[in-house]
Amino acid sequence: MEKDWVKVYHSNIAYEAEIIRGMLAENEIDAVIVNRQDSSFVTMLPGMDEVYVHIDNEEKAKQLIAESRPEPGNID
């Protein structure tokens, strides 16, 4: 990963990382997904998708992610 980019989210479910990337893009935050899936173990072990943003957007991105996640026990 290039200098000045930080990981703000990770998931072993690829579509979750895509949803987070899209939400950040809607809020004018550039984000990239790095797939840490080892292709030789695709069916045996889940990989990890990581979402990175520029360090200048780290705080705002983490805040948006936290606000988008449901609180434990809250099913509304």
N, C-alpha and C positions, 0 to 999 in steps of 0.2 A: 504494500500500500504506500502511496506517496506520502511524503512528509506533510504534516499539518492536517491530516485526516484522522478522525477518532471513531472508534466503534461505539454506537449508541444503542444498538439492539442486536439480539441474536435469537435464532429459533431453529429447531430441527424440522420445522414445517415451512416449506418454501413459500407457500402463498401468504403466510403471515408476514414474512419479510417484504414481500411485494406490496402488501396492503400498507405497511408502515412507510415504505419508500414513496408510495403514491400520496399518502397523507402529508408527508413532509414536502413533496413537490407542490401540492395544493397550497401550502403555506410558504412557498417561495424559498424552500431550503433544498439545495442540490444534495442528493444522496445517491450512493452506489451500493450495490449488493455484491458481496464477495461470497462465492459458493465454496465451502470447505469440504464438499462431498468427495470422498475418494472413490473414483469410478470403479475400482476393482472390488469395492464392498457395497455397491449400490443396494443390493437386495438384502444384505446381512446387517449392516449398521447404518443408522441414519446419519446424514451429514449435518452440517451446521451452516446456515446462511447468516451472514453478518451484514448489518447495515452501517455504513460509514458516512459521516458528514465532515465538512471542513470544521476545524477547531473553533472558528469564529461563530459557528451555528450550534455548537454542542449544547449549551445550556437551553436554548430555545427548543431544540429538537428533543431533548430529554423531557422537558416540561410537556410538550405536545404529546409525546408517547405516553407519559404517565397519565395525562388527562384522558387519553383514548382507551386506556385499559380499565376494565370494570374492577371495582373494589372486591376483594374476597368476600364471598357470602352474599353479594348483591346481585341478584338475578334479574332485576327489573329490566 
